[in-house]
Amino acid sequence: SNTGSADLKDIKFLSSVPTNWTVTFEPDHIPLLKAGESQEVKAYVKADSKALAGDYVVELTARTPETSSRADFRVSVKTSTWWGIVGLAIIILLAVGLYKTFQVYGRR
């Protein structure tokens, strides 16, 4: 929102994100925002498909020729539980295999 007393012209949006991440803005710029008015802007952040689970900082900036405003957001990346299930299945299969091996050959 434009809380100042002057109109803001040619507002552009910028981002600073980790490598191979993308940010798209909707709309991608605002030609004019009159004093006292506001306009909703959506930022779509897409993490790299190889991003590790964890928290990352995404910096979004709105800039005009006269001024700028910046906001930092913490973005959490979570991994699928699928690989945890696969790992557990492998451990169970190995345990069953060892049990069967000791049953067949016994302790010598």
C-alpha positions as CSV (number, residue, x, y, z in Angstrom):
1,S,0.0,0.0,0.0
2,N,1.1,3.6,-0.7
3,T,0.9,5.3,2.7
4,G,2.8,8.4,1.4
5,S,1.4,11.6,0.1
6,A,2.8,11.2,-3.5
7,D,1.8,8.8,-6.2
8,L,4.2,5.9,-6.9
9,K,5.0,5.3,-10.6
10,D,6.6,2.3,-12.3
11,I,6.8,-0.1,-9.4
12,K,8.9,-3.1,-10.2
13,F,9.4,-6.3,-8.2
14,L,12.6,-8.1,-7.6
15,S,13.6,-11.1,-5.6
16,S,16.7,-12.7,-4.1
17,V,16.4,-16.5,-3.7
18,P,18.7,-19.5,-3.4
19,T,20.3,-20.8,-6.6
20,N,18.0,-22.4,-9.1
21,W,14.8,-21.1,-7.4
22,T,12.3,-19.0,-9.3
23,V,9.9,-16.2,-8.3
24,T,7.2,-14.9,-10.5
25,F,5.0,-11.9,-9.5
26,E,1.4,-11.3,-10.5
27,P,1.2,-8.6,-11.7
28,D,4.9,-8.3,-12.6
29,H,4.8,-4.4,-12.3
30,I,2.4,-1.6,-11.4
31,P,2.5,1.4,-13.6
32,L,0.8,3.8,-11.0
33,L,-0.2,3.5,-7.4
34,K,-1.9,6.6,-6.1
35,A,-1.3,8.0,-2.6
36,G,-3.5,6.2,0.0
37,E,-4.3,3.2,-2.3
38,S,-3.1,-0.3,-2.2
39,Q,-3.0,-3.2,-4.7
40,E,-2.5,-6.9,-4.1
41,V,0.6,-8.5,-5.6
42,K,1.2,-12.3,-5.5
43,A,4.6,-13.8,-5.5
44,Y,4.9,-17.4,-6.5
45,V,8.1,-19.0,-5.2
46,K,9.3,-22.3,-6.7
47,A,12.1,-24.2,-5.0
48,D,14.7,-26.1,-6.9
49,S,13.6,-29.8,-7.3
50,K,16.9,-30.8,-5.7
51,A,16.6,-28.5,-2.7
52,L,17.4,-30.1,0.6
53,A,14.8,-30.0,3.5
54,G,15.3,-27.0,5.6
55,D,14.5,-23.3,6.0
56,Y,15.6,-20.7,3.4
57,V,15.3,-16.9,3.2
58,V,13.5,-15.3,0.3
59,E,13.9,-11.6,-0.1
60,L,11.3,-9.7,-2.1
61,T,11.7,-6.0,-3.1
62,A,9.3,-3.4,-4.5
63,R,11.2,-0.7,-6.2
64,T,10.4,2.7,-7.9
65,P,12.8,5.3,-9.2
66,E,12.3,7.2,-5.9
67,T,12.1,4.6,-3.2
68,S,12.1,0.9,-2.4
69,S,10.7,-1.5,0.2
70,R,12.1,-4.9,1.1
71,A,10.7,-7.9,3.0
72,D,12.4,-11.1,4.0
73,F,10.4,-14.4,4.3
74,R,11.4,-17.7,5.7
75,V,10.4,-20.6,3.4
76,S,10.4,-24.2,4.7
77,V,11.2,-27.0,2.3
78,K,10.0,-30.4,3.3
79,T,10.9,-33.7,1.7
80,S,8.5,-36.5,0.9
81,T,8.0,-39.2,3.5
82,W,8.2,-41.7,0.6
83,W,11.9,-42.2,1.0
84,G,11.5,-42.7,4.7
85,I,9.1,-45.5,4.0
86,V,11.4,-47.0,1.4
87,G,14.3,-46.9,3.9
88,L,12.2,-48.6,6.6
89,A,11.2,-51.3,4.1
90,I,14.8,-52.0,3.3
91,I,15.8,-52.3,7.0
92,I,12.9,-54.7,7.6
93,L,13.9,-56.8,4.5
94,L,17.5,-57.0,5.7
95,A,16.4,-58.0,9.2
96,V,14.1,-60.8,7.8
97,G,17.0,-61.9,5.5
98,L,19.4,-62.1,8.4
99,Y,16.8,-64.0,10.5
100,K,16.3,-66.6,7.7
101,T,20.0,-66.9,7.2
102,F,20.6,-67.8,10.9
103,Q,17.6,-70.2,10.8
104,V,19.0,-72.1,7.8
105,Y,22.7,-72.2,8.7
106,G,22.4,-71.8,12.5
107,R,25.2,-70.6,14.6
108,R,28.4,-72.4,14.0
